[in-house]
Amino acid sequence: MEFDAYRNESGAIALPEDATLVDFVEENVSRANADPEADTLVFRFNDYSKSRQGEQQDLSWSGFGARLHAIAARLQQVASPGDRVAILAPQGLDYVVSFFAAIHAGLISVPLFDPDEPGHKDRLHAVLGDCKPAVILTSSQSAAGVRQLFREVPARERPRVVAVDAIPSELGSSWQKPDLHGSDIAYLQYTSGSTRTPAGVEITHTGVCTNVLQLMFGLGLTDRSKGVTWLPLFHDMGLLCVILPAMAGAFTSIMSPRAFVQRPGRWVRELAAYPEAEGIFAAAPNFAFEHAARRGLPAEGEELDLSHVTSIINGSEPVTPTSIRAFQEAFTPYGLSDTVVKPSYGMAEATLFVSSPEQHAAPVIVHVDRNSLNEGRFEIIDAADVEGNSEAIPQVACGYIAPSQWAVIVDPELDDDGEHTGNGRELPDGSVGEIWLHGANIGQAYWKRPDESRATFDNRLVSRLSENSHAEREFGDVPADAGWLRTGDFGVYHDGQIYITGRVKDLVIVDGRNHYPQDLEATAQLASEALRPNFVAAFSVPANQLPPEARNGLDVDPGDGSETLVLVAERAPGAGKADPAPVADAVRKAISEAHGVHAQDVLLVPAGSIPRTSSGKIARRATRQEYITGTLRGGYQQTAFPDLDEG
């Protein structure tokens, strides 16, 4: 398949009118059915649940099509257009086929997870209550657990539960290709959700097809590229890793998150398993790179050739120079190019992909002045002046905005109550502001949330830069009255690349000064080896909401709502019995010296205590809420991904 046909002379993505994901998949299936040589593998699942060596389960294009049509035909018998179909199954081929089958039936797919997945039950109930599926697709082994979820729901209100592995392939002959349009919803991508009920982003056929092409062009992928993923299939980045091959006629190897976390060498070896590929690609959150570098190295004498790996997106959580450096140093001796790691930016509301470095470019890391950054200016410190400079903090470039997508840095307009009006003015390069996005890949709304949808997806850029506006690109300008997506992320342009500096809502403001939480967390991390790497959360708490144990002699007036700084940190391995007092003192001293702010409380908690989102990011707002209610101080431990038991 020649994907250059989907770009016009200006470089813009030009999809056929009303093209859908079903059209692309059917073209690949039809080609395989007509030509045995085209009937290659599309998906492989490496199952490590029964043995350490793993068992390969393969699915060819013809097999994929047969299963797809059979399940879709069954769905067309029991559901109506517009119905939601939730996928509640373990990571594997049944999950992949179920996701596409719901779309092939002309319904709205809702990728969720196995009800036996630890730590997600409350979220699962919230999402099911929000989308109200008519049908749930699962596997025979999970069907009983799925039915248990609805045991208190009246029988007539329960969704139909269908075990996809029990559907005979012969049923596929009755499948009817649905009448779909590009603007129809293909699936609901639920956000991570830390303190609120997760919201379902409405991803249209045009949106997902556009974003897959943006990803392919951004990373230089073709239908001869091969992917390797362990990411959860209910997460936006994991989902695009399986949508891309189904749309592009390519191939992806899959394993479970647990298989990776327990033995990251499995992922690394799979990256080296396809030397015949025209480039091997993958994606992973930041923590995975350090985890693989520490525990994924081959055994002495074991052969490993990573020279065919062309790109691994580092996204989903803030990208750190240490993770890039650790991964590069660990695997360069095995042929890994220094251009492979791609610090990138994306979000569910944009389907996934927003920006990435150019195909053959190495990651760009600069150092900026801490105080200037806190004041909204991106002032670069010369490399020769970085060493020994406590005010120099590293920032990783997240590359260039994808084709047919626009990103502007905005100063949002506030009303007298400090609330956003929905209007904003564009800021020049070098100024930190909120990132706003526009493009055909942007989700059209949150499912059944009109007010929240307007506030997020329908903002107006009332003032543009007179020169070098990022709302104007070589393939077209954004109309003056167009709606923009407010991302909630702080960012800045420097030398054409975008840098993500933090979350708007996570910004810590103490004594009238802005502090980025990840900056505070990095300082705390360096202050004591008793803190578990990458498991520190910094946030502010009103003085009158501090628990009594945290006041440390502070006389707090009940009406004192001034913000105080709190850090919660998990104990590192081997530090379970370490005296917390000297650790807290060391952290306070480091925070005071580096940032000029006092940490009112430094709380050490057991490993696994800090809440994380479904994508593995620190959930600062949820941590803050549990801190205030006292849950964290009680030693309660979360059980959400990626804190899986070692095996």
N, C-alpha and C positions, 0 to 999 in steps of 0.2 A: 504494500500500500504506500503510495507516494504522498506524504503529508505536506509537501511544499505546495500541493494543489489547494491547500486550505489557507494559503496566505496570498494577499494581493500584492500589487507592485509596490505599495508603500510599506509593506511588512505587517499590515493588519491581518488578523485572523478573519477569514471569510468562510463561514460554514454554509453548506447548502441550505436553502430556505426550508425551515421547519425540520431540519435534521434532528433525529433523536438518538439516544444511546441504543435503543432497540435496533435502529437501522444499521449502525456500525457493527454491533455484535452479529446480527443476522448476515451481514455481508461476509464476515469471517467464517461463520458456520457454513454458509452455502458454498463458499470456496472449498472448504475441507470436504464437504459431502460430494462435491463434483470431481475433486482431484485428490486421490490417495496421498500423493506427495505433499499436499498442503495440509494433510491431517496430522499436524505436529502437536506437541504438548502445549497446553496453555497454562495449566496449573499443576504444581506438585506440592503435596503436603508432607512434611517430614514429621512423623509422629514419634515422639520420644516418651510417650506415656507408659509403654510396656518394656522398653529396653533403652539402655544408654546409647546404643548405636543408632537407634531410630529405624523406623520402617517407612519406606517411600510409598505414597499413594498418588498415582498419576491420573490426570484427566486430559484427554486429547480434545481437539476442537469438535470432532463428531460426537464424542461422549458428552462433552459439555452441552452441545446443542440438544442432544436427546434428553438429558436430564432436565435441562432448562424448559423445553417444550412440555414435558410431562407434568412438571410441577406447576407451570403457568396454566396449563389446561385445567388442572384440578382447581386452581384458584379462580379461574373464570367460571367454574361451576358453582362455587360457594360464596363469591364476593361480587360486589358491584363497583363500577368505575367511581373513583374517588375514595374508596375504602383504604384504610391503612393496614399494612401487613407487617407485623413486628417479627424480627428475626431473633430468636432466643435459642441459641445453639452454641456448642463449644467451637473454638477456633478449628477450622478444617474445611474440607471440600463441600460438605453439606451446607455450611454457612455461606460460602461463596455462591454456590448455585442458588440457594434460597434468596439471597439478596437480589440477584439478577432476575430470577423467576417472577418475583413480585412486580418488578418493572415491566417484564415481558407480558404480564397479564393485563397491563394497563392500569395497575394499581399504584399506590404510594408505598414504597418500601421504607421500613423504619429499622435500621441496623442497631440492635441492642446486644445483649450478651447472655451467656448461659446463667440461669438463675442460681446455679451452684457456685458462681464466681464469688469469692469472698469479698466482703466490704462494700457491695453495691446494692444490697436489697432495698434500702430506702430510696435510692435514686431510681431503681427499676420501677418500684411502685409509683413514684412520682411521674415518671415518663409515660408509663402505661395509662395512668389516669389522665394525662394531658392529651395523648394522641388517640386514645380509645380505639385500639385496633379491632377490626372485624375478624381477623385471622391471625394466628401465631404459627409460624413455621419453626420447627425444631427437629431434633433427631429422636429416634426411638428411646435412646438411653436417657434423654433429658425430659421426655414428655411427662413423666410422673411429677417431676419437680415443677414443671411449668403449670400443670393443672393445680398443684398445691397453692400457687400464687393467687388463684381465684376461688379458693374453697369457701370464702365468706361472701362472694358475690352471688346474687340470685342467678339460677341456672339460665334464665332467658337473656341475661345481660352478659353472660360470659362469652369471650371470643372463641371461635372454633380453633382447636389445637390440631395441627396436621404434622405428622412425622414424615419428613420428606423422603427418608430412605425406604419407606414402605409404599411409596407411589410407584406403580409399574411404568416402565418406559413406554409401553405400548399406548399409554394414554396420550402421549405427545401428538399423535395423529389428529386429535380433535382440537389442537391449539389454533386459535385465530389471532393473527397479528392485529393488535389493537390500533384504533385510530387515534394517534397521539400527535401533539404539536410541540414545538420547541418551548413554548411558554408553560406547558404542563409540568406539574411537580413530579420529579422522578423519585425523590426520597427526602426524608426529614433527617437532617444531621443534628443530633442533640448536642448542645454545648456541654462543656465539662461540668459547670455548675458547682460552686463551692458553698455559697450561703443561700442561694435562691434555688427555686425549682428550675432544673435545666430547661432551656428553651429550644424548640425544634426549628432549625433554619430550613426554610423551604428552598431546596435545590432543584432548579428546573433542568430539563434536558439540555437546553441551550447553555445554561450555566456550567454543567458538569462537562459537556463536550468541549466547550471553550477552555475550561481550566486544564483539562487533560492536554490539549494542544499547547497551551501556554507552558505547561510543565515540560513537555517534550521539546519544544523549541528552546526553552530556557536552559535545559541540560544537554541539548544535542542528542536526544534519543531517537531511535528508529524502531521499526517493527522487528529488527534483528537484535535489539538490545534485550537483556535479560535482567529481571529484578529479583531481589532477595529481601524478604520481610519477615519480621517477627511481631510487628506492631499489632495491637488489638484491632480487629476488623470493624469494631463499632466506633473507632476513633477516626477523625477525618483524614489524617495522614495514612493510617493503615488502610482505609477504604480506597483512597486514590491509588494505592500500590496494587490493588487488584482490579480497579476499574480501568487503569491504563492498559494493561495487556488485553483485556477483553475488548476494548475499543480499538486498540492499535494493531491487534493481531500478533502480539508479542507473547512473552512467557514470564511467569513469576513463580519463584519457590517460596513456600510459606512454612513457618513454624509457629509455635505458640509463644507468648511472652514468657511463660514459665520456663520453657525450654531454653530461652536465651538467658534469663536472669540466673538460672541455676548453673549453666555452663555456656558462657558467651562465646567460647571457642567454636561452638556449633555454627553460629552465625558467620564467624570469620572463615571457617572452612567452606561453608556454602558459597561465600563470596568468591572463593577461588575454584569452585567446582565446574565453571563453564568457560573454559579458555577459548572455545570456538565462538563465543558471543561477540557481537559488535558493540562492546561496552556493557559493563555490568553496573547496575545502579541500585541504590538502597536509600533508606531514610531512617533516622532514629533521633530521639531526644538527646539533649546534651549529656545526661548522666551515663548513657550507654557507651559513649566513646571512652570515658575513663574506666568504666567497668570492663570493657573489652580489653583495654590496654593492661589492666591489672591482672585479669583472670582468663583472658582469651588467647594468650600466646601458645603457639604449638609446642609440643614436647620436644625435647632435645633430639635432633636427628630427623624430625618429621618435616616433610617437604610442604611448602606453602608458597604459591605464586599468586600475588595480588596485583600483578601488572595489568590485568585486563579490567580491573575496576576503574570506572571513569568518573563516577560521582556518587557521593553519599550525602544526602541532605542532613544537616544538623539543624533541627528546628523544634518547635513545640514548647520549648522553654528557653530562657535566656542562654545564649551561647557564650562560653567562657574560653579565653585563650588557653587556660591550663588543660582543658579537655582536648582541644585541637592539638596542642603540643604533645600531650601524653600519647594520643592515638598515633600521631605521625612518627614519634620516636620509637614506639613499639613495633610498628609494621613497615617502616621504610626498608629495613633489612630484608623484607619479603616482597619487595617490588612495588609497594604502594607509592604512587606518585604524590608529590606535594600539592597537586591541584585537585585531588579527589574530594576532600572534605569541603562541603558547600554550606557555610552558614547562611540560613535562609529565613524568610519571614512568611507567615501565612496564618490563616484563621478560618474557622468553620463558616463564618458569615461571608467569606470570599470563596466558598467551596473548599479551598485549601490554599493554593499556591499564589503568592503575591510577588516575591522577589528572590533572586539568587545571583551569586557571582557568575561571570561568563564561563563558558564551558572549560576553557584551558587556563583559567586564572586561579592562583593560589589565594587562600584567605587573606584579607587585609585587616591588620590590627593596628590601631593608633592609640596614643595616650592623650588624654585631655585633662585640662585643669579642673579639679573637683569643684572648687568654689564657683567658677564660671558656669559649669554644667548645672549646678544647683540653682543658678540665677537665669538659666535658659539660654546660655551661650555655649557653643561647641568650639572651644579654643584648643587647638592642637599644640602639644608640647614637643619640641624637637627631640628626636631620638637620643641625641647626645646628652640631653638634660633629664632623662627619665630616671636613671639609676640613682637611688638614694632620695628621690623626690617623693615625699609622702602625699603630695597633692596630685600626683600623676596617676590617673586611673585608666585602665585599658578599656577600649571599646572595639567591638568586632563588627565589621561591615557586613550587612545582610544583602549586598549585591544590588542589582538593577531591577527595576520594576518590569514585570513580564509584558510582552507585547499585547496590545489591545487592552491595557489596564493603566489606570492613572492613579497616582498617589500624591497628595498635597500635604504640606505641613501647615497646620491651621492654629490660629488663636481664636478659640470659640467665644462667641458673644454671650455674656451672662446678663440675666435680669437683676432687679433690685434685691431679689432673694438669693442670688448666687446660683440660680438654676440656668441651664443652657437654653437658649432661645431657639436653637436649630440653625442659627446663622453663624458664619465664621469668615475670617479674612486670612488669606494666604500669607505665610511668613517666608522671608528669603532664606536661601541656603545658609547654614551655620546657626540658624535660630531653632531652638527646641520648641516643639508644639505637638498638638494631637495629630495623628495620622488619619486622614480621610481618604477613602477609596471610591473609585468608580470603574465600572466595566461590565461586560456581559456575563462575567463569571460570578458576580455578586449575587448572593441569595436574595430572593424577592421580598421576604418578610419572615417574621417569627410566626409559627403556627398558632392561629387563634389568639394573637396578642396584638391588636391594632395599635394601641397607644405606645407600647414598647417598640413596635415595628417602626412607627413614624419617627420616634425619637432616635432610633439607631440607623435606619436605612434611608431616611428622607430629609437630609439636611441640605442647606443651601450655602454655596460659596459666594458671598455677596461682594467680595473684593479679591481680585487677582493681582499678581505682580504684573507690572506693565512690561517687564522684560523677563525672559527665562522662567515663565510660569510653567509649573509641572502639570497644569491642567491642559497644556498644549504640547502635543507630541508629534513626531514625524508622520504618524498614521492617522492624525485627526485631533481636533480640539473637543473638549467636553462642552456641550451647550450650556449657556449661561443659566438656564432654569433647571438644569439636571439635578437629580438627587444624589447625595453622597452618603456613604457609609461611615459613621463615626466608629473608629476601632476601639477607642478607650486606651490606646497605646501612645506613649510619648515617643517621638522620633525626630530625626534631623537628617538633612541632606549634606553630604560632604564629598566633593569630587565626583558627583553624579550618583554615588551609592547612598543607600539609606541605612541608617543606624537606629536600632531600637534602644531607647534609654530607660524605659520602664512603663509600668501601668499607671494611668491617671489616678485610678481609685486606690492604688497601693502607695502613692506618694506619702511619705512621712513628713508632717509639718510640725516642728517643735520650736518654740520660742521664735516664731515668725520665719524660720528658715526651712527651705526644702531639702529633703534628704531622700535619695533613692534607696529603697529597702535592700536591693541586691548589693549595693555598695556597703551598707552597714553590715550585712550578712557576711560579705567577703572579709571585712576587717575582723569581725568576731571569729571567723573560722581560723584566721592566722594567729589569733591570740592564744589559742590553747589546743593541744592535741586531743583533749578530752571530748571535743565536739565532733560528731559524726560528719564527714564531708558531705556538703550539699544538703544538709538537713538542718538548716537554721532559718528561722522566720523572724523578721523584724517588722514591727508595726507600732502605731501609736494608740494609746488608751487614755480617755479623759481621766483626770486625777480622781474625780469622784466615783469612777467605776473600777478603780484599782482594788483588787482583793486585799483584805487586811494584812495578809502575810507579805504583801509586796510594798507596803507603805514605808517600811524601814525608818520609822520615826517621823515620817512626813505628816504634818498636821493638815489634814484635808478638810476644807469647808465643803459641806454638802452641795453648794452651788458652784463649786470650782470645776468647770468643764475644760480647763486648759489641758492640752495634750502632753502626755509623757511617753517616753520611749521604752518599749519592752522588747526583749529578745527571748525567744523560746528555742532551745537547741536540744537535739537528741544526743545521747551519750554515744561516743565512739566505741567500737568493739574493744573490750578490755578495760573500759572506763566505767563499768556499771556501778562500782562501789567508790568511785573517786569522790572526795569531799567537794561539794558544790561551791563552798565559800571562796576558796582561792581561785577556782575557775571563773566565777562571776567577777571577782576583783580584777583578774587579768583582762577579761572582756571589757569591763567598764573603763579600765585604764586605756586600752587600745582605742575604744570608741571615742573617748574624750580627747585623746591626743590627735586622732585622725580627723574627727568630724566636729569637735568643739561642742559636743552635746552629751548630756548625762543620761546613762541608761538606768532608768528607775528600777527595773527588775530584769534579772537574767535568770531564766528558769531552765534547769536541766531536766529532761524527761527521758524515759526509756526509749530505745530504738523502736520505731514503728508508731510512735505516738502522734506525730504531726500529720494532720490531714493533708492528703494530696488529691488533685483532680484525677479524672479518669485518664488523662494523658500523662500523669506522673509528675505534674508541676506542684510545687509547694502552694497550698491553698491558704494564703495569708489571712484572708478575711474569715475563713472558717476557723483557722487557728486562733485568731483574735477573739472570735465569739466563744470558743471553748475555753480560752484563757479567762475571759470575764466571768463565765458561768462556773468556773472552777473545775471543769471536767479534766483538763490537762493536768492540773496539780494533783488530781487523784490517781495519776499513773495509768489512766485508761489508754489502751493501745488500739490504733486503727489497724485494719487488715486489708487496705486497698492497694491495688497495683501502684508502684512496683515492689512493694515490700512482701515478696513471696518467700516462703520457707526455702531454705537451702536443701538441695537434694543430692 
